[in-house]
Amino acid sequence: MGKKGDLSNFERGMVVGARRAGLSISQSAQLLGFSRTTISRVYKEWCEKGKTSSMRQSWGRKCLVDARGQRRMGRQIQADRRATLTEITTRYNRGIQQSICEATTRTTL
């Protein structure tokens, strides 16, 4: 049995609602189409922490170049189409506090 992606907030709410309505774990699993393990895990998390949302989307390192930075980098590239990666990175770092490396510039491009 393969893993699926995280449940959406709505699906997590349906799990909690089904359990609060008095359905057993097996009945909830059959009704909603999730595994019994998923039903019990989501409901237990709701009982203990009072939350139904998954925090997995907010994990990982934050992007150093946001949408505004991407637009700025795009303008720099349009101004000089033959600029090297090093030149683009140097020009980008000139105006901001947190500098980025060439690898970040390459990933952003």
Secondary structure as GFF3:
##gff-version 3
##sequence-region A 1 109
A	DSSP	alpha_helix	9	20	.	.	.	ID=ss1
A	DSSP	alpha_helix	25	32	.	.	.	ID=ss2
A	DSSP	alpha_helix	36	49	.	.	.	ID=ss3
A	DSSP	three_ten_helix	56	58	.	.	.	ID=ss4
A	DSSP	alpha_helix	67	79	.	.	.	ID=ss5
A	DSSP	alpha_helix	85	94	.	.	.	ID=ss6
A	DSSP	alpha_helix	102	108	.	.	.	ID=ss7
###
